[in-house]
Amino acid sequence: MRELGGVRVMVAAPEGEAVAGERQALDLLGDAYYREAAWVALPVERLGAEFFRLRSGVAGAVVQKFAQYRMGLAVVGDVAAHVAGSDALRDFVRESNRGLQLWFVADLPELAGRLAG
């Protein structure tokens, strides 16, 4: 648990079970609620390739769970290779970063800056 930009953030470890759908999203949410976090920082390494194939529905299912439970999700790390191969994903990342629920950030200092406002 860390405080970034004045906000309690649960920073998930880079190693661990891949977030491949709703079950893993709910596990993260449960852990974050237990720790009284407002956001989860999830390393890109924890997301399987299906997350980045928007047609698979994995990203939508994960993001929807976080939205339902009113918790922010930050994907932390380099997604450039994934974005380079998909116009739809590039648009999804851009639109997500304009919102307040899901952000794609390079690192924790960038997340702290965004949370600080």
URVEN-V468868 format. One record per run of one state. SS is the DSSP state (~ for helix, > for strand, _ for the rest). FROM is the first residue (numbers start at 0). LEN is the number of residues. If there is no record, write none. Layout:
ss->SS from->FROM len->LEN
ss->SS from->FROM len->LEN
//
This chain:
ss->_ from->0 len->1
ss->> from->1 len->3
ss->_ from->4 len->2
ss->> from->6 len->5
ss->_ from->11 len->7
ss->> from->18 len->1
ss->_ from->19 len->2
ss->~ from->21 len->13
ss->_ from->34 len->4
ss->> from->38 len->5
ss->~ from->43 len->3
ss->> from->46 len->1
ss->_ from->47 len->1
ss->~ from->48 len->4
ss->_ from->52 len->1
ss->~ from->53 len->3
ss->_ from->56 len->1
ss->~ from->57 len->11
ss->_ from->68 len->3
ss->> from->71 len->5
ss->_ from->76 len->3
ss->~ from->79 len->5
ss->_ from->84 len->2
ss->~ from->86 len->12
ss->_ from->98 len->3
ss->> from->101 len->4
ss->_ from->105 len->2
ss->~ from->107 len->9
ss->_ from->116 len->1
//
